[in-house]
Amino acid sequence: MPELPEVEVVRAGLAPAVTGAQVVGAEVLDPRALKRHVPVGGSASDGGHGVTLSPEEGARRAADFERRVAGLRLLAPKRRGKFLWLPVNDTLDTSGPPQALLAHLGMSGQMLLRALDAPNDRFVRIRLWIEHPEHGELRLDFADQRLFGSLALDDLVPGTGGKIPSQATHIAPDPLEPVFDDASFVAALRARKTGVKKLLLDQALISGVGNIYADEALWRARIHPETAGSALSDRKAVQLLAELRAVFTKALAEGGTSFDEQYVNVNGQAGYFAHSLNAYGRTGEPCPRCGNPIRRLVIVGRSAHFCARCQRRRV
């Protein structure tokens, strides 16, 4: 699943090509990619990850999305955690709240910039044609093999650090945002008896962290994934946050983590941070620090990879 670094790589890649561009047309090839899109007249409860669309509802959402997105001018893309959005300037309707084109990449979603005559990519679900004042006409394809991702037009509402999509209000800021509160995070982490790996995956506490980067940050900080947050000293919790930022920064520099074709940047290129992993996915291989075999355990249905010698459990 794309995590914070992968989504940030996509955001940065989109920015030069889409900021200031106008959507001149849209085509929904698979309405299942509109699970989060709420048509005019619908309610917020109609959208969400687990929604199953009937053929009739899918057709209704596709028609609504195609009609409403045409003519929108796209502003600079933004990100929080795993949510990516492009605020829009709607010159046709200024009566309602500001809106954004919201993308959630799910497990395998891709935002691909293509020339108009480029061959079709596999698993394209939604296609936008955009025109930029400097770069001319381009295609923006949303591809998603496993169909856990989605696009939507969503209202922007007040949130921490400014206006955010209404569907992202439940998540906390991520550690690369200027508004992230280090002291509050450390205090919340140390106040809980839950295992620290599970806490890092709690998007209401800290967003953008998934299995890969949680395992890598815990390995760097020498913390066992089942160590309770309350067992961490203030110094250790601060160190964990620093290591999390360090692993994010390194992953960004290397284009994110790609294990297969399911994550690529906007040009279809894979990241290469997988070559820098110390713990994640390395079960049975020697720990790069001490040589002890990397172990794997399952925590609430999620794999955790760690070194039992370097990362001793604290209670």
C-alpha atoms as one frame of an Amber mdcrd trajectory, in Angstrom:
protein
   0.000   0.000   0.000   1.319   3.487  -0.798   2.281   5.235   2.425   3.267
   8.836   3.105   6.497   8.872   1.032   4.835   7.323  -2.009   1.902   9.754
  -1.863   4.302  12.688  -1.463   6.305  11.521  -4.495   3.069  11.499  -6.502
   2.052  14.934  -5.188   5.413  16.466  -6.072   5.313  14.886  -9.516   1.832
  16.186 -10.246   2.423  19.743  -9.047   4.224  21.259 -12.076   1.847  19.703
 -14.605  -1.526  20.207 -12.940  -1.252  23.463 -10.969  -3.262  25.972 -12.973
  -4.494  23.379 -15.480  -8.137  23.177 -16.515 -10.059  19.928 -16.836 -11.448
  19.874 -20.374 -13.047  16.448 -20.165 -13.441  13.301 -18.096 -14.352   9.676
 -18.693 -15.215   7.167 -15.982 -14.254   3.738 -17.288 -15.061   1.880 -14.066
 -17.512   3.488 -11.588 -16.141   1.320  -8.775 -13.349   3.902  -8.550 -15.944
   6.442  -7.346 -16.717   4.793  -3.992 -15.826   8.000  -2.155 -17.623  10.319
  -4.579 -20.965  11.673  -3.340 -23.254  12.888  -6.150 -25.284  16.070  -5.898
 -28.215  15.381  -3.597 -26.436  12.550  -1.781 -25.239  12.433   1.820 -21.781
  11.929   3.295 -22.758   8.405   4.348 -23.074   7.459   0.666 -19.304   7.603
   0.185 -16.513   5.574   1.708 -14.018   2.774   1.285 -16.426  -0.091   1.937
 -19.262   1.090  -0.308 -20.514  -1.379  -2.933 -22.150   0.328  -5.903 -25.041
  -1.157  -7.848 -24.809  -0.783 -11.643 -27.457   1.953 -11.488 -25.677   3.844
  -8.713 -22.348   3.456 -10.489 -23.787   4.970 -13.659 -25.304   7.841 -11.662
 -22.011   8.621  -9.956 -20.075   8.412 -13.205 -22.406  10.877 -14.922 -22.309
  13.227 -11.923 -18.507  13.115 -11.686 -17.950  13.661 -15.411 -20.355  16.606
 -15.457 -19.035  18.341 -12.356 -15.309  17.914 -12.966 -15.390  19.320 -16.513
 -14.267  22.946 -16.581 -12.660  22.933 -13.139  -9.313  24.653 -12.733  -6.873
  22.653 -10.616  -4.788  24.325  -7.932  -1.570  23.114  -6.275  -1.915  19.529
  -4.978  -1.777  18.908  -1.232  -1.383  15.842   0.960  -2.060  14.613   4.451
  -1.004  11.097   5.289  -2.266   8.883   2.474  -4.837  11.401   1.202  -3.968
  13.520  -1.842  -6.130  16.355  -3.109  -6.178  19.131  -5.681  -8.228  22.165
  -4.616 -10.337  23.402  -7.514 -11.464  26.818  -8.656 -15.018  26.361  -9.876
 -15.841  29.365 -12.038 -19.346  28.003 -12.699 -20.571  27.555  -9.126 -19.328
  29.789  -6.323 -22.376  29.360  -4.087 -21.244  26.259  -2.197 -18.198  25.437
  -0.057 -14.782  25.203  -1.725 -14.038  21.778  -3.142 -11.145  19.548  -4.125
 -10.505  16.584  -6.369  -9.676  13.980  -3.727  -7.595  10.893  -4.446  -6.996
   7.956  -2.145  -4.589   5.464  -3.687  -5.737   2.515  -1.584  -3.553  -0.548
  -2.165  -2.538  -0.017  -5.779  -3.817   3.344  -7.026  -1.718   5.346  -9.489
  -1.975   8.905 -10.809  -0.313   8.870 -14.232   0.516  11.846 -16.457   0.395
  10.884 -20.117   0.567  12.497 -23.540  -2.786  12.572 -25.309  -1.739   9.867
 -27.766   0.045   7.629 -25.233  -0.970   3.949 -25.182  -3.589   2.981 -22.643
  -2.219   1.789 -19.305  -3.638  -1.338 -17.728  -6.292  -0.891 -15.071  -7.133
   2.752 -15.897 -10.435   3.456 -14.124 -10.885   7.206 -14.638  -9.343   9.486
 -17.242  -9.122  13.273 -17.191  -8.012  15.473 -20.062  -6.352  18.640 -18.806
  -4.940  21.753 -20.458  -2.108  23.677 -18.820  -1.207  27.236 -19.898   2.482
  26.290 -20.213   2.562  22.529 -20.762  -0.399  22.213 -23.112  -2.790  19.258
 -23.152  -2.158  16.122 -21.104  -4.006  13.071 -19.875  -4.291  12.392 -16.164
  -5.140   8.722 -15.680  -6.239   7.144 -12.411  -5.262   3.470 -12.571  -5.968
   0.942  -9.837  -5.475  -2.798 -10.190  -7.092  -3.857  -6.926  -9.811  -1.175
  -6.781  -9.317  -0.127  -3.165  -8.552   3.448  -4.253 -10.902   6.134  -5.498
 -11.393   9.651  -6.802 -14.061  12.059  -5.566 -15.105  15.671  -5.540 -15.207
  16.581  -1.866 -15.954  19.691   0.178 -13.043  21.444   1.864 -13.692  22.166
   5.540 -11.677  23.861   8.307  -9.069  21.565   9.832  -5.687  21.597  11.518
  -3.392  23.682   9.341  -6.085  24.970   6.975  -8.882  23.613   4.816  -8.870
  19.857   4.222 -11.286  17.454   2.499 -14.220  16.454   4.678 -13.279  12.792
   4.207  -9.838  13.417   5.735 -10.982  15.135   8.932 -10.677  11.919  10.948
  -6.906  11.625  10.503  -4.166  13.455  12.372  -1.481  15.559  10.671   1.499
  13.577   9.446   5.046  14.052  10.782   6.275  15.893   7.678   3.647  18.634
   8.019   4.688  21.922   9.675   1.560  21.746  11.873   2.506  18.367  13.368
   2.772  18.779  17.156   5.765  16.746  18.368   5.092  17.260  22.065   1.434
  16.237  21.802   2.339  13.120  19.829   5.005  12.050  22.322   2.622  12.610
  25.238  -0.190  10.653  23.545   2.170   7.803  22.645   3.470   7.492  26.207
  -0.040   7.651  27.693  -1.181   4.424  26.037  -0.564   0.822  27.034  -1.083
  -0.397  23.469   1.891  -1.812  21.564   3.858   0.877  19.768   3.586  -0.738
  16.318  -0.208  -0.630  16.565  -0.029   2.981  17.765   2.048   4.032  14.766
  -0.655   2.616  12.488  -3.390   4.611  14.269  -4.221   7.340  11.746  -6.031
   9.345  14.424  -2.732   9.626  16.313  -0.301  10.055  13.425  -1.165   9.733
   9.746   0.739   8.356   6.794   2.539   5.527   8.595   1.984   1.984   7.344
   3.635  -1.381   7.867   6.836  -0.662   5.962   7.881   2.563   7.619   6.657
   1.591  11.086   8.895  -1.500  10.991  11.850   0.485   9.672  11.534   3.279
  12.248  11.189   0.786  15.119  14.270  -1.099  13.904  16.271   2.126  13.738
  15.131   3.139  17.227  15.748  -0.401  18.634  12.169  -0.687  19.908  10.258
  -3.992  19.942   6.941  -3.585  18.064   4.936  -4.946  21.017   6.503  -2.594
  23.567   3.716  -0.545  25.131   3.734   3.156  24.392   3.602   3.761  28.145
   6.871   1.810  28.553   8.794   4.297  26.407  10.814   7.013  28.062  10.357
  10.543  26.811  13.800  10.346  25.189  12.955   7.073  23.436   9.634   8.392
  22.120  11.362  11.495  20.769  13.993   9.276  19.149  11.297   7.143  17.505
   9.706  10.218  15.947  13.106  11.374  14.706  13.811   7.956  13.171  10.396
   7.941  11.535  11.149  11.272   9.892  14.598  10.050   8.875  13.239   6.948
   7.161  10.548   9.025   5.430  13.183  11.462   4.174  15.376   8.672   2.830
  12.415   6.984   1.166  11.433  10.263  -0.496  14.948  10.688  -1.857  14.738
   7.189  -3.358  11.286   7.629  -4.892   9.378   5.504  -2.375   9.084   1.736
  -2.052   8.025  -0.451  -4.983   7.780  -4.224  -4.611   5.856  -4.670  -7.860
   4.069  -2.622 -10.500   1.379  -1.497  -8.056   3.248   1.637  -6.958   4.865
   3.953  -9.500   5.284   7.710  -9.740   3.336   9.928 -12.154   5.671   8.930
 -14.994   5.238   5.202 -14.344   8.655   4.786 -12.706   9.193   2.599  -9.632
  10.885   3.756  -6.433  13.935   1.926  -5.130  13.774   2.307  -1.333  13.087
  -1.452  -1.123  16.851  -1.921  -1.504  17.394   0.085   1.705  15.028  -1.860
   3.965  16.595  -3.174   7.162  13.682  -5.143   8.647  10.468  -5.083   6.637
   9.992  -8.179   4.485  13.371  -9.657   5.503  12.152 -12.577   7.653  15.004
 -15.028   8.287  17.669 -12.765   6.821  20.477 -11.480   9.073  19.896  -8.200
  10.867  22.156  -5.610   9.185  23.204  -4.394  12.636  23.914  -7.575  14.622
  23.459 -10.554  12.288  20.623 -12.134  14.260  17.796 -13.416  11.999  14.954
 -10.969  11.406  11.746 -12.339  12.877   8.115 -11.844  11.906   5.042 -11.766
  14.096   1.428 -10.801  13.457  -0.073  -7.888  15.384  -3.809  -7.343  14.890
  -3.655  -9.002  11.503  -0.606  -7.043  10.328   2.941  -8.355   9.929   5.729
  -6.881  12.037   9.403  -7.508  11.237  12.069  -6.976  13.888  15.348  -8.153
  15.380  14.802  -9.905  18.713  18.358  -9.080  19.812  18.429  -5.382  18.888
  14.782  -4.707  19.695  14.150  -6.223  23.106  10.637  -5.958  24.443  10.030
  -3.578  27.334   7.017  -3.965  29.605
